[in-house]
């Protein structure tokens, strides 16, 4: 398995309120997008069944947007995932 990616979009209930004289005049809500990409996983297959999954690396990142405009982006160094999983 060379690589596999997934993305998700979140609308957290956290927001920024702008108040004037204790009265809310604007509520700013953000959209958060996260992505995960799994690389170099190996499947061991016997007689058509997956018997073991050997892990590889995972790339992780995300963005923060306001009304469709990206205001922040973060990508992390790939994370090496140790070990393997035996499938019974």
Protein Blocks (a to p, Z undefined) as FASTA:
>chain_A
ZZdcdddddddfbdcdddeehiafbdcddddddddddehiacddeehiafbdcdfddddd
ddddeehiafbdcdddddddehjdddZZ
